[in-house]
Amino acid sequence: MEELSAVRQAAIAALASAGVPSPGVDADLLLCHVLGISRSELKLRELRGDVFQGDQREQFTALVAARRTRIPLQHLTGVAHFRYLELKVGPGVFTPRPETETVVQLGLDFVAAHRIDAPSCIDLCSGSGAIAAALASELPGSRVWAVELSAEAIGYTRANCLPHQVTVLHQDATSLPGEFDGSMDLVISNPPYIPPNAIPREAEVRDHDPDMALYGLGEDGLQIPRAISAQAMKLLRPGGYFVMEHAEVQQDSAAAMLREAGFERVAGHKDLTGRARATSGYAPHREAVPPTTHRA
């Protein structure tokens, strides 16, 4: 029988020849998925010269063949890693990206800086629920809502959010009930924002992420983000904080959009690779709205 190390090297070469961006990482993660082990355990088994058991070799070969067609790795394993969480993902839901982890951190930094003990937070256009679940898991005592419209994605939203006591709303994030107005300390959104003529180059995004999660409508792709910004302004208490993810080329447009919506102290933010991928702003100190009791 072939040793794991030899099969792994062949898989890396096959993935690389198909243009997969990270063939070594993908081969490792697919192997770990089939074997039910961690990457550190995989290295140990390679050093020992271990071989496959049962039909593991056939399972791995089939997964590598599927990945060569650019089916997302996360669709093949059924999971995506986001901050400290392992999320359920698959066809019909947007796969969370590392840059969105930076957006979550901005929200966490706001809560810490203002010493808000039990913040009320909402994730608009939640998709997999990554942002909401991360906030709830990292902010003990917080109350968190996740809002998602897609009938295909909402199952993943619930699966990832409910274990963290996040309230999931299956509805349009641009038109929430008035009872939520003025009640949130923090609003975060990674809305669809791609213009209609800017088709993504990556096959995994172009062919497998749902259009509903990608394209923001309007000539500039910002029709939905504008509506989200207006909704965020309604939701926030005075001095509350809004963070929105966007494309790098939309930095100036996003800043102008937030100012037009009434936000103050608007600022742009870079992700870990130095790209301008988020913009934030504070709600002005207007007359406060009396707190509302929300029911799940």
Disulfide bonds with the S-S distance in Angstrom:
none
